[in-house]
Amino acid sequence: MGRKGTMIEKEIKSDYLHETMTLKLYQPESFSPLYKYHICIMQDGDDYYQMGRIATLSDRLHDSEEITNTVLVGIHYQNRYDRKEKYHPSGEQNAAYIKFLVNEVVPLLDRELPTYHMGKSRALMGDSLAGTLAFMTALKYPNTFGKVIMQSPLVDEEVLDAVENAKDIYSIDIYHTIGTEETAVDTTDDGKVDFLTPNRQLKKLLQEKGACYTYHELEEGQHTWKYWQKDMKRVLTSMFGG
């Protein structure tokens, strides 16, 4: 099945990252400057389009009016080392990458698209380390990003501390999943890591904090796109439901 919407590429010569970053914008078939749009900014963008099949799903959910007007924005990485530098809380380019999102990506989208110019209408989405990046960025800039979707994020002490110290966690709408089988996940640097236990700690903390929060454990779910893709419809309808 072909996509019905329109994919548009925009480039940003980033002053923060000192490289040219490509944004892939997917507009629904009914896109019109007369309407206003929610924005879903996805790290690991190419993976969401290819393995997550999110554009085709967006077409279907717009057609059935199960989601409100939403433009997808995919941003990808060069390789797994570059990805870690940008997405990991202690990555060398992490601070610069977050500034790129806030000060370069958001203004470009507000300029190019009929958006609401409000945090509540902007989501950050990511799987694994990209989910961590989405969450940490929104904690830091809750007025800019009012929604977070994190699928099987890496959770470490730095992430838990950030929640403890978050000032305005109540203004962020959070969707969080982890697979029950994610107990020995292969990582770039640290070998096999238990993702499940720290994700459950994060859940407990967010619930204690009284965050606006949706949490699902994917039964027999593993750290792969097979499981993230299966959950994609619930992700979009939960976060962008009409």
N, C-alpha and C positions, 0 to 999 in steps of 0.2 A: 504493500500500500504506500503510495507516494504521499509526501507531505503536502498539505494544502496551503499552509502559511508561507511567509516570505522570510528567508534568511538574509540578513544584511551584515556586512562586516564593517567595523569601525576601528581605526587604529589610534592609539594614544602613544605619543613619544613621551614616556614618563620621565619627569624630572626627578622623581624619587628613586626609581629603579634603574635609570640610565639605560633603558632598552625600549624598543617599540613593542607595545602590548596590543594584541588583537582581541576585540570584543565581537562575539557572534550573537547578534540580536535575532530572535525568532518572534516575528509578529504573527498573531492569529489571522486567519483568512479574512475575517470581518474588520480588520484593523482600519481605523479611520481617525484623522486628527480631531474629529468632532467628539470623540469619546475620551475619557481619561483611563489610564492604565496602571495597574499594579506592576511591580517589577520584581522578578526573581533572579538574583545574581548568583550564578553557580560557579564555584571553583571546580577544578577538574571538568571544565565545561565540555570538552570533546567527549569525555567518558559519559557524561549525562546524555549528550545527544546520541552517541553511538550505542553504548551498552545499556544506558537507562531508557533509551527510546522515548525521551521526554517530549520531543517535538510532535511526534505522531499522537501521543497521549494528550498533549495540549489541544491538538486539533479536535480530538474526539470529545474532550470535556468542555471545550468552548461550544461545539455543535450541540451538545446535550444540555448546555447551560448549567452544568454542574460546577463550573468555576466562573468567577467574574473575569472581566477583561484583564489579561495578564501577558506581559512581554517577558520572554526568557532571555537571559543574557549569560552567555558562556565565556569564561576566561580560562585558558589552559596554561600549562607549564611546559618547560623545555624538556626536562627529563626528571627522573626521580630525585636526583640530588638538588636540582633547582627547586623542585616542589618542596623538599624538606626545608631548604633555606627560606622559602617564602611563607610556608604554612605553619611550620612548627613554632610554638611559642618562644623557643630559644634559638630559632634559626637566624642567621646573620642578616637576612633581608626582611625578616618578619615585620619589624616596625615600619620600614619603608613601604612594604606591600600594603599594610593597613592604611597608611597615608595615601597611597595610590588609589585605593578603593574610595576613601572618604573625599579626597580633594581633587581627584581627576576623573574617576569613573562616574560617581554620582552627578557632578555638574554636567558632564557630557550627556548622560541619559536625560537629565532634566531639560537640557537644551534641545536634544534631538527628538524627544518623545513627548506626547501629551501626558505627563505624569501628574500625580497629586502633590508633589514636592513635600511629602510628609513621611516621617519614619514608619508609620503604621502600614504604609503602602509599599515599603521596600523590604524584601526578604533576602537574606543571605543563606545559601544552601551549600552543603558539602558532605562528602562521604569520607570516613576515616579521618586522616589529618586535615583534609579540606573542611570537614565538619567542625573540627577543633578551631580552625581559623575563623569560620563563620561565627561561632559562639563567642570567641574571645574578642572579635572585632565589635560585635553588637554590645557586649558588656562594656566596652570602652566608649562606644558611640551609640547609646540607646536612642538618642533623638534622630539619628540618621537612619538606623536600621531597627525597625520595630518587630521584625519577624526573623526567627532562626530555624533552619531545618538542619539537623545533624544526624546523619546515619552512621552508626558505629564509630563515633569519634574516638580519637586517642585522648584519654583522660589521665593527667598526671597531677602531681602536687600543685604545680603552677596553675592549672585549670581550677582545681578545687579552691585554692587560695583566692583566685580572681572572683569566684562566686561569693566567698565569705566577705570579700571587700567591696563587692559591687554596690554602687550607690542607688541605681535606679532600675533594678532588675524587674520591677513590677510593670514597667512599660514595654517589656519585650514578650512577645508571644513565641513560645518555644515548642518545637516538635522534635522528639528524641527517640531513636530506636537503637536497639542492640540485639544481636542474635544470641540465643541461649548456648550456641556451640562456640562462641568466640573466646575460648579460654587459652588458645595457643596460636596467636596470629603471627605470621612471619612479618618482620619489619626490616626496613633498610639497614638500620644500624644495630638494633638491640636484640637480634635473633627473635625467638618466639616470646610473645608477650600476652599476658592475660588481659583482654579488653573488658570482659564481662564484669568482673568484680569492681574495678574503678568506675565503670559506667553506672553500676547499681549505687555506688557511693554518691555519685553526682546526682542521680535521681532523688535519693534521700535528702540531700542537701537542698536541691531546688524545691522539693515539696515542703521542707521545713521553712524555707524562705518565703513560701507563699507565692511563688512565681506563677504566671499564667502558662500552664505547662501540660503538654500531652506526651505521654510516654508509652511505648509499646516494646515488649520483648518479642522478637520474631522466633517462634518455635523452631528448633533445629536450625536456626539461621546461622550461617557462617559469614566470614568476612569477604564476601564476594558480591559481584554485581547481580548474580542470579537472585539473591535475596533482596537487595536494594531495589532492583527493578520491579520485583513483585509487589513491593510496598508503595510504588510510585503513585498509583492512583489515590491511595489513602492520603499520602503526603499532600498532593495538590488539592484534593477536595477538603481536607482538614484546614489547610492554610489559605486557600483562595476560593473557598466555597462561596457561591453567590449570596 
